[in-house]
Amino acid sequence: MSKEYVLKDTDFLVSQTDDKGKILFANDDFCKIAGYTIDELVGKPHSIVRHSDMPKAAFKDLWDTVNSGKIWTGYVKNATKSGGFYWVFATVFPNIACDSGTCGFLSCRRKPSADEIAAAETLYKTMN
């Protein structure tokens, strides 16, 4: 059984990606909780922290939403480098840091409540 890292109330994970989801920036909380150094994250796909329990349909909804220029919010179970996991409530903003016509995304994540995690787990079991 993998070990859960429970976020503190003050943890606030931030990452910025390019339009393909490649990490351009990660703050200290994200690095610490995911278990990676900044150098290990920059240039890698954000899916480096994707947990296998997350349904593909949840990420399809995320990408469809942000690619249409809207803000996406939802609960995400992420994997740590050491094989553990952590839950976040994520807000993903589209079209951040546009440069030469190429835009990316900004993701801000905080601690979800136990009830929110339970509801997300129940929902995700119904998705494929």
Secondary structure, DSSP 4 states (H G I P E B T S, - for coil): -PPBPPPPTT--EEEEE-TTSBEEEE-HHHHHHHT--HHHHTTSBGGGGB-TTS-HHHHHHHHHHHHTT--EEEEEEEE-TTS-EEEEEEEEEEEEEEETTEEEEEEEEEPPPHHHHHHHHHHHHT--
